[in-house]
Amino acid sequence: MARVTVKDISTKLNISLGTVSKALSGKDGVNIETRKLVIETANTMGYKVNKLAQSLSRNPLLVGVLMPSAWPEYYSFLEIGIKDGFSNFRDYNLYSLFTYVPSLFSRKEIEKAEEFIEQQNVNAVIICPALDPSYKQLVNKLSKRKIVTLLLGRDIPDTEYLACVRTDSPVAGAMAGEFLDLITPPGGDAVVLIGNKDHLDHTERVEGFARSFVRKGHKVKGVYETQDDPELAHFLAGKVIREQPDLRAIYVATGNSIAVCRCIEEMGLQGKISIVATDIYPEIRTYMEKDIIQGVIFQDQIRQGENAVRVVFDYLSGGIIPSKSILIQPQLIMRSNLVKTCGPYLNPVTHKTAAYPEKSEKN
C-alpha cells in the first residue's frame, strides 16, 4: 500500500497543502474546526508523520553528555546505552558531545565541565550524576539558563529537570530483601552496603529491603556507606562479619560487589553468608559460579541510556513532555538466566571514549 502523503489529504479535503501541513504540525494560522478535520482525516487515511523528512529540514540538534569516567562497572554501560541511543537516531540530525569527569567526587572538574558545556550552545544535556553535591548546583544552573536537562541513573531531589531515567530503586531493594528472606536460615541477620545515605536512590533501596527481609525472625543489623569505594567496601565487609556472628546475608546495593566477594572468599565463608549484588559485569560471573553471589539485581544501564536519548529526542523534535520519573524495572539474575539475559554485560563491546575535555567527541 502506498504511503499516504500531505498531498493526498489536501486533495481529499480540497484545501491547500500549506493548510494541511500547518494543521498537522501544530503551527498557527489554521482555525480549530479545520485543524480537527485535517487530523481526523489524516488518522482515517492512515497518514504517518515522516520524522526523517522533518529532521532533515531542521537545524541539527546537539546534546551534551556529562558523566564520570570512573567506576566503569556502572557508568561504562550507561555510556554504551547512550551511544547506542544516538546511533539509533543517526539519520535524524541528532548529535552528541561527551564530556567526562575523572572521579566520583570532583567539584573543580564538574565546574570545568559546566564551563565547557556552556560554550557549546547545546540544545540539551544528559547528566549521569555521581556522589558530589556539585551536580545539584550544576542542574540548577542549567535550569536557570533554560537548557533542557535529563538525569540518568540517579535522581537529584529539589532540582529542575525534564525527566530522570533510573532504576525503580524501591523495587530493587524489595527484590533483594524478598530473595534473601527466602534463602536465609531462620534468625539470620543481614546488613546492607550502600554508597551514600544522603542519596535518594540508595535510601529507597534500604527501605525496600527492610520491608521485605522480615520473615523467619530476620533482622537488618546495619546499613554501611561505602562511598562507592572498593577498598572501603572490602574493609567494612570484613569488619561487620567479625563483629556480627549471626550475620547470614549481605545486600550490596551498589556496584562494589567484587570487593565484598573477595572479602568473603579470603575469610573462607563461601556458602555461609549469602550475597545479593547489584549490576552485572564480567567479574560477577566468576563469583556466581563460586556460589559466593546467590543473586544479582540487574539494572540494565544500557536500556536506561537508550531510553534517555529517546526521551530527549522526542522532546526536542516533537515537544513530547515525558513523565518526570521514568523508572526501569530491575530483574533478579541467578546463574540459570545470567547468560541469556545479560550477555552484552558479560562481553561488552567497548566504545571509544574521549578524554575530558580536549578530545570530547561528536557522534
C-alpha positions in Angstrom: 0.0 0.0 0.0 1.4 3.4 -1.0 2.3 5.8 1.8 -0.4 8.5 2.5 1.0 12.0 1.9 0.0 15.5 2.8 -1.0 16.0 -0.9 -3.4 13.0 -0.6 -5.1 14.7 2.4 -5.1 18.1 0.6 -6.8 16.5 -2.4 -9.4 14.7 -0.4 -10.4 17.8 1.6 -9.9 20.2 -1.3 -7.8 22.5 0.8 -4.3 23.8 0.3 -1.1 21.9 1.0 0.0 24.7 3.3 -3.1 24.5 5.4 -2.8 20.7 5.8 0.9 21.0 6.7 0.2 23.7 9.3 -2.7 21.7 10.8 -0.6 18.5 11.2 2.5 20.2 12.6 0.5 22.4 15.1 1.5 25.7 13.6 -0.6 28.8 13.8 -2.8 30.1 11.0 -5.4 27.3 11.0 -8.8 27.6 12.8 -9.8 24.9 15.3 -12.5 23.3 13.0 -10.2 22.9 10.1 -7.4 21.6 12.2 -9.7 19.0 13.7 -11.0 18.0 10.3 -7.4 17.6 8.9 -6.3 15.5 11.9 -9.3 13.2 11.8 -9.0 12.7 8.0 -5.2 12.0 8.4 -5.9 9.4 11.0 -8.7 7.8 8.9 -6.4 7.6 5.8 -3.5 6.1 7.9 -1.2 9.1 7.5 2.0 8.8 9.4 4.5 11.6 10.1 7.7 11.3 8.2 10.1 12.1 11.1 13.1 11.6 8.9 12.0 14.3 6.5 11.1 16.6 9.4 14.5 16.1 11.0 16.4 16.8 7.7 14.6 20.0 7.3 15.6 21.5 10.6 18.9 22.5 12.1 21.0 19.8 13.8 20.3 19.1 17.5 23.3 18.9 19.8 23.0 17.1 23.1 25.8 17.3 25.7 26.5 14.3 27.8 28.3 14.7 31.2 29.4 11.6 33.0 32.2 10.2 35.2 34.9 8.2 33.6 35.5 6.5 36.9 33.7 3.3 38.1 33.4 1.6 34.7 31.4 -1.3 36.2 28.5 1.1 36.3 29.0 4.1 34.1 30.5 2.4 31.1 27.3 0.5 30.5 25.3 3.8 30.7 27.7 5.2 28.2 27.2 2.2 25.9 23.4 2.7 26.1 23.7 6.4 25.4 25.9 5.9 22.4 23.6 3.1 21.1 20.7 5.6 21.6 22.4 8.2 19.4 23.2 5.6 16.9 19.5 4.9 16.6 18.9 8.5 15.6 22.0 9.0 13.4 19.7 9.9 10.4 17.7 12.4 12.4 20.2 15.3 12.8 20.8 14.4 16.4 24.4 14.6 17.6 26.2 14.0 20.9 29.1 15.8 22.7 30.6 13.7 25.5 32.3 15.4 28.5 33.9 13.3 31.2 34.6 13.9 34.9 37.5 11.8 36.1 36.2 10.9 39.6 33.1 10.5 41.6 34.0 13.4 43.9 35.5 16.2 41.8 33.9 19.6 42.2 36.5 21.5 40.2 36.2 19.1 37.3 32.4 19.4 37.4 32.7 23.2 37.3 35.2 22.9 34.4 32.7 20.6 32.6 30.0 23.2 33.2 32.0 25.9 31.5 32.7 23.6 28.6 29.1 22.8 28.1 28.1 26.4 28.2 30.5 27.2 25.4 29.0 24.6 23.0 25.5 26.0 22.5 23.9 22.6 23.2 20.1 22.0 22.9 20.0 19.7 25.9 22.3 18.0 28.4 22.1 14.4 29.7 23.8 14.2 33.1 24.8 11.0 34.8 25.4 12.3 38.4 27.8 10.7 40.8 28.1 11.5 44.6 29.5 15.0 44.5 26.9 17.7 45.7 28.1 20.0 42.9 25.9 18.1 40.5 22.9 19.6 42.2 24.3 23.1 41.7 25.0 22.3 38.0 21.4 21.1 37.3 20.0 24.3 38.9 22.3 26.5 36.9 21.4 24.8 33.7 17.7 25.2 34.6 18.1 28.9 35.1 19.7 29.1 31.7 16.7 27.3 30.2 18.8 24.4 29.0 16.9 21.1 28.8 18.4 18.7 31.3 17.8 15.0 31.7 19.2 13.0 34.7 20.3 9.4 34.0 20.9 6.8 36.6 20.3 8.9 39.7 17.8 11.4 40.8 18.7 14.7 42.4 15.7 16.0 44.5 14.9 19.7 44.7 16.2 20.4 41.2 14.5 21.4 38.0 14.9 19.0 35.0 13.0 17.5 32.2 13.0 13.9 33.4 15.0 11.3 35.3 15.6 7.8 33.9 16.7 5.4 36.5 16.1 2.0 38.2 13.0 1.6 40.3 15.1 1.6 43.5 12.3 0.7 46.0 11.5 -2.4 43.9 15.2 -3.2 43.6 15.6 -3.2 47.3 12.4 -5.2 47.9 13.5 -7.9 45.4 16.8 -8.3 47.2 15.1 -8.5 50.5 12.5 -11.0 49.4 15.1 -13.3 47.8 17.4 -13.2 50.8 14.5 -13.7 53.1 13.7 -17.0 51.2 17.2 -18.4 51.3 18.5 -17.2 54.6 18.1 -19.6 57.6 15.6 -18.5 60.3 17.0 -16.0 62.7 19.8 -15.0 60.4 20.8 -11.3 60.2 21.6 -9.1 57.3 23.5 -5.9 56.6 23.2 -3.5 53.6 26.2 -1.9 51.9 25.2 1.3 50.0 27.1 4.2 48.5 25.8 7.2 50.5 22.8 7.5 52.8 22.1 11.1 51.5 21.2 9.9 48.0 17.6 9.1 47.3 18.2 6.0 45.2 20.3 4.4 48.0 17.8 5.2 50.8 15.0 3.8 48.7 16.9 0.5 48.3 17.4 0.3 52.0 13.8 1.0 52.8 12.6 -1.6 50.2 15.0 -4.2 51.5 13.9 -3.6 55.2 10.2 -4.1 54.2 10.9 -7.4 52.5 13.5 -9.1 54.8 11.1 -9.7 57.6 10.1 -13.3 57.8 11.6 -16.1 59.9 12.7 -13.6 62.5 15.2 -11.9 60.2 16.7 -8.5 61.1 18.6 -5.8 59.3 21.5 -5.2 61.7 23.1 -2.2 59.9 23.5 0.0 56.8 27.0 0.9 55.9 28.2 3.6 53.5 31.0 2.6 51.1 31.1 5.9 49.2 31.3 3.6 46.2 34.9 2.9 47.1 36.0 -0.7 46.7 38.7 -0.6 49.4 36.2 0.9 51.9 33.6 -1.8 50.9 36.2 -4.6 51.5 37.1 -3.1 54.9 33.5 -2.7 56.0 32.5 -6.2 54.9 35.3 -7.7 57.0 34.5 -5.5 59.9 30.8 -6.4 60.1 31.4 -10.1 59.6 33.8 -10.2 62.5 31.5 -8.1 64.7 28.3 -9.9 63.9 28.4 -13.7 64.4 24.8 -14.1 63.4 25.3 -12.4 60.0 24.0 -14.7 57.2 23.2 -12.2 54.4 24.6 -9.1 52.7 22.9 -6.9 50.2 25.4 -4.9 48.2 23.1 -2.2 46.9 25.8 -0.6 44.6 28.4 -1.9 42.3 31.1 -2.7 44.9 30.1 -6.4 44.9 33.6 -7.7 43.9 35.3 -6.2 46.9 32.8 -7.8 49.2 33.1 -11.1 47.4 36.8 -11.0 47.7 36.5 -10.5 51.4 34.1 -13.4 51.8 36.5 -15.7 49.8 39.5 -14.6 51.9 37.7 -15.4 55.1 36.6 -18.8 53.8 32.9 -18.1 54.3 31.6 -19.3 50.9 28.2 -20.8 51.5 27.9 -19.4 55.0 26.9 -15.8 54.1 24.6 -15.2 51.1 25.1 -12.2 48.9 22.8 -10.3 46.6 24.8 -8.0 44.5 23.9 -5.1 42.2 24.8 -4.7 38.5 26.2 -7.3 36.0 29.7 -7.1 34.6 32.2 -9.8 33.6 33.8 -10.4 37.1 30.3 -11.0 38.6 30.1 -14.3 36.7 33.1 -15.7 38.5 31.7 -15.2 41.9 28.3 -16.6 40.9 30.0 -19.7 39.7 31.8 -20.0 43.0 28.4 -19.7 44.8 29.5 -16.6 46.7 26.9 -14.5 45.0 23.4 -16.1 45.0 21.6 -13.4 43.0 22.1 -10.0 41.3 19.8 -7.1 40.9 20.1 -6.2 37.2 19.5 -2.5 36.5 20.1 -2.7 32.7 22.0 0.5 32.3 22.3 0.1 28.5 18.5 0.2 28.3 18.4 3.2 30.6 20.9 5.1 28.3 18.9 4.3 25.2 15.7 5.5 26.8 17.3 8.7 27.9 18.3 9.6 24.4 14.9 8.8 23.1 13.2 11.0 25.7 15.4 13.9 24.8 14.9 13.4 21.1 11.1 13.2 21.4 11.1 16.4 23.4 13.4 18.4 21.2 11.9 17.2 17.9 8.2 16.9 18.8 7.7 18.7 22.1 6.6 15.4 23.8 6.7 16.0 27.5 7.8 12.9 29.4 6.9 11.7 32.8 9.2 13.4 35.4 10.4 10.0 36.7 10.9 7.2 34.2 11.6 4.0 36.2 13.2 1.0 34.6 12.1 -2.2 36.4 15.0 -4.3 37.7 15.4 -8.0 37.3 16.7 -10.8 39.6 19.5 -12.7 38.0 20.8 -16.1 39.0 23.1 -18.5 37.3 20.3 -20.0 35.3 19.3 -16.8 33.5 22.6 -14.9 33.6 24.0 -15.5 30.1 20.7 -15.4 28.3 19.6 -12.2 30.0 22.8 -10.3 30.4 25.1 -11.4 27.5 26.1 -7.8 26.5 27.2 -7.1 30.1 29.4 -10.2 30.3 31.1 -9.5 26.9 30.7 -5.7 26.5 31.6 -4.1 23.2 34.0 -1.4 24.2 33.1 2.0 22.7 35.9 4.5 22.0 35.6 7.1 24.8 37.0 10.6 24.9 39.2 12.1 27.5 37.7 15.3 29.0 37.6 17.9 27.6 40.2 18.3 24.9 39.2 15.1 23.0 35.4 15.3 23.5 33.7 13.8 20.6 30.7 14.4 18.4 29.0 11.3 17.2 
